[in-house]
């Protein structure tokens, strides 16, 4: 474990570019080297609770929903290959995403998060326009489970 001073040192923050991401689709691990963005979060569904004697509205979490966004450069046909079977009468695409974040300059170590049962909200097919640029894609998604496979070591007081 490392010790920390009175203030966070800039070197111990983590660059958002220092990650390796893999999708596991039909048992095949696919490196997602084309990614520009990956974000995921648990959204809480809450019910408001009003009680006699209190002037404030309270909130009760009743469930959670995993949501996220993927975007990247179009360099392969994987989404067409794996994601369109459902429209032909086959099964919908569910897969997992594993992201390992490790910035060697930071002393906090690495973290690996696994998203389970990822399901795209749409399947990227085409994104063409007349402006200068490169082909890219974006899709929101849901997921049904997550696991902290490897936590950061963190920085601890001596």
Secondary structure, DSSP 8 states (H G I E B T S, - for coil): -B---SS--GGGS--TT-EEEEEEETTEEEE-TTEEEEEEEEEEEEEEE--TT-SS-EEEEEEEEEEEEEEEE--S-HHHHHHSTGGGTS----EEEEEEEE-TTSSS-EEEEEEEEEEESS-------SSS---EEEEEEEESEEEEEE----B---
